[in-house]
Amino acid sequence: MLGFVTQIRVAEAARFLGVSDDTVRRWIDAGTLTGQRDAAGRTVVAGTELAALAKEHAALPPDQSAAGSSARNRFVGLVTSVVMDTVMAQVELQCGPHRVVSLMSAEAVRELGLEPGSVATAVVKATNVIVQTPAALPVKGRP
């Protein structure tokens, strides 16, 4: 454990959760989140607590495919766009707050019947996942 807990301001917390600042303040008042004051006197919440709440409130529809898979990253959503030529297609899904874009064969799009408004599950099995942090956040051991 690093010992340093990231403090997130109310406006940033609201943006991460997809709610209004007032909703975050109500959650603090109700005890759903624990508000603290930073050195400037602004209300902040612990990043770890915010992450737990985000995970708890992440409500994607259940995956009805019933297919066995080793992939753990499954996002159920609605197809919002299909751009297709004779060979390839770009399919865009809105999965909760996440936009997922897939490139696949036009044949696969036709076989799956993908079109705007249809329900689909994006299954992500990645051996390369890049994680970035904002440049302004302090990192332990780095000046």
C-alpha positions in Angstrom: 0.0 0.0 0.0 1.4 3.4 -0.9 0.0 5.3 2.0 -1.1 8.2 -0.2 -4.8 8.5 -0.8 -5.9 10.5 -3.8 -8.4 13.1 -2.8 -11.1 14.0 -5.5 -13.0 17.3 -5.5 -16.8 17.1 -5.7 -17.0 18.4 -9.3 -14.4 15.8 -10.4 -16.2 13.0 -8.5 -19.5 14.0 -10.2 -17.9 13.8 -13.6 -16.4 10.4 -12.9 -19.7 9.0 -11.7 -21.8 10.7 -14.4 -24.0 12.6 -11.9 -24.3 16.2 -10.8 -22.3 18.0 -8.2 -25.4 18.3 -6.1 -25.9 14.5 -6.2 -22.4 14.0 -4.9 -23.1 16.5 -2.1 -26.3 14.7 -1.2 -24.4 11.4 -1.0 -21.9 13.1 1.3 -24.8 14.4 3.5 -26.5 11.0 3.5 -23.2 9.2 4.4 -23.0 7.3 1.1 -19.6 9.1 0.6 -17.3 10.5 3.3 -16.5 14.2 2.6 -13.4 15.8 4.0 -11.8 19.3 3.6 -8.6 19.7 1.7 -5.9 22.3 2.6 -7.8 24.9 0.6 -11.1 24.2 2.4 -12.8 22.4 -0.5 -14.8 19.3 0.0 -13.1 16.2 -1.3 -13.7 12.5 -1.1 -11.1 9.7 -1.0 -10.4 8.2 -4.5 -10.6 4.7 -3.0 -14.1 5.3 -1.7 -15.2 6.9 -5.0 -13.8 3.9 -6.9 -15.8 1.5 -4.7 -19.0 3.5 -5.2 -18.4 3.7 -9.0 -18.0 -0.1 -9.1 -21.1 -0.7 -7.0 -23.2 1.6 -9.2 -21.9 0.4 -12.5 -25.0 -1.3 -13.8 -24.8 -2.8 -17.2 -27.5 -5.1 -18.3 -26.7 -8.8 -17.7 -25.0 -10.7 -20.5 -27.7 -13.0 -21.9 -25.3 -14.9 -24.3 -24.7 -17.7 -21.8 -21.5 -18.5 -23.7 -18.5 -19.7 -21.7 -15.5 -17.5 -22.1 -12.1 -16.8 -20.5 -12.6 -13.1 -21.2 -13.7 -11.2 -18.1 -14.3 -7.8 -19.7 -17.8 -8.1 -21.1 -19.9 -4.9 -21.9 -23.5 -5.2 -22.8 -24.8 -2.3 -24.8 -26.6 -0.9 -27.8 -25.2 -0.6 -31.2 -25.1 3.1 -32.1 -23.4 3.1 -35.4 -22.3 0.7 -38.2 -20.0 2.0 -40.9 -19.5 -0.8 -43.5 -17.9 -1.2 -46.9 -17.7 -4.5 -48.9 -15.0 -6.1 -46.7 -14.7 -4.3 -43.3 -17.0 -2.6 -40.8 -16.7 -0.3 -37.8 -19.3 -1.0 -35.1 -19.8 1.4 -32.2 -21.6 0.4 -29.0 -22.7 2.5 -26.1 -22.2 0.3 -23.0 -23.4 2.3 -20.0 -21.1 5.3 -19.9 -18.6 3.6 -22.2 -18.2 3.9 -25.9 -16.7 0.7 -27.4 -15.6 0.6 -31.1 -14.8 -2.7 -32.9 -13.4 -3.3 -36.3 -14.6 -6.5 -37.9 -15.5 -8.1 -41.2 -18.6 -6.9 -43.0 -19.5 -10.6 -43.2 -19.6 -10.8 -39.4 -21.8 -7.7 -39.2 -24.3 -9.3 -41.6 -24.2 -12.7 -39.8 -24.8 -11.1 -36.4 -27.5 -8.8 -37.7 -25.8 -5.7 -36.2 -27.5 -2.5 -36.8 -28.1 0.7 -34.8 -30.4 -0.1 -31.9 -29.6 -3.7 -31.7 -28.3 -5.2 -28.4 -24.8 -6.7 -28.4 -22.0 -7.6 -26.0 -18.5 -6.3 -26.5 -16.0 -8.9 -25.2 -12.5 -7.6 -24.6 -9.6 -10.0 -24.2 -6.5 -7.9 -24.2 -2.9 -8.8 -23.6 -1.9 -5.1 -23.8 -3.8 -2.6 -21.6 -2.3 0.8 -21.2 -3.1 2.7 -18.0 -2.4 6.4 -17.7 -2.7 8.9 -14.9 -3.2 12.6 -15.1 0.1 14.5 -15.2 -1.0 16.7 -12.3 -1.4 13.8 -9.8 1.6 13.3 -7.5 3.2 9.8 -7.7 5.0 8.4 -4.7 8.7 8.3 -5.3 8.5 10.8 -8.1 9.2 14.6 -7.6 
